[in-house]
Amino acid sequence: MSKPCKLSDHSSGESLFEDEALEAIWELQEKNGSASFNDLLNLLGHRNRLERMQEAGLFRLSGDLITLSEEGHARARDIIRRHRLAERLFADVLDIADYEDDACRLEHALSSEAEDAICTLLGHPPRCPHGKEIPRGECCAVFTRKIKPLAINLKEMEVGKEGRVLFINVPAMDRLANMGLVPGAIIRLHQKKPSYVLEIDQTTLALDEDIARGIYIKQT
């Protein structure tokens, strides 16, 4: 479980505290299969605020075990989705290693429209950089039917097409950069088997599937 966001970094308003508490409950349940009031109190403190959340109907207690209400579950799902999309944005697109505090700030600022735009830009990623599931949004359901994302990985690119590299998420980034494969570069894909062969600035590169999976393109 990731560390709770530092409430001192944000406004200490009740709504933001509720978001952090709901996020913590979700992650406790995700990690342990259940969440206890004691665990939540140890993470966040603020017993009075947590009791007010219970009184407001965001969760119920059975002994020490917490069950989210329908409203609480929906809010927790939304904040988890925004946080994990923000993590992917900072890690994959902006190449920021220490992104957790920024992701905490951004999760509270994103509108639904901005959230779906980021998700589409990233190609509707299924997991955050830590390997945790990103809850699907309405844009993901629409995408499966008719909308193509802005970013696709090289594996999904059509042979013979050109595209601009948006971001790269592979261990061999320095080696690829030395060959001219960097964000902003224009490439043409010539073949996919037995290896991915592409042309960049009159240079031909052959890449294996694991590398191709981590290169994201805007196909033109």
Sequence and secondary structure as in RCSB ss.txt:
>XXXX:A:sequence
MSKPCKLSDHSSGESLFEDEALEAIWELQEKNGSASFNDLLNLLGHRNRLERMQEAGLFRLSGDLITLSEEGHAR
ARDIIRRHRLAERLFADVLDIADYEDDACRLEHALSSEAEDAICTLLGHPPRCPHGKEIPRGECCAVFTRKIKPL
AINLKEMEVGKEGRVLFINVPAMDRLANMGLVPGAIIRLHQKKPSYVLEIDQTTLALDEDIARGIYIKQT
>XXXX:A:secstr
      GGGS   HHHHHHHHHHHHHHHHHHHSS BHHHHHHHH  HHHHHHHHHTTSEEEETTEEEE HHHHHH
HHHHHHHHHHHHHIIIIIS  SS HHHHHHHHHH  HHHHHHHHHHTT  SB TTS B    HHHHHHHHT   S
 EEGGGS TT EEEEEEE STTHHHHHHTT  TT EEEEEE SSSEEEEETTEEEEE HHHHHTEEEEE 
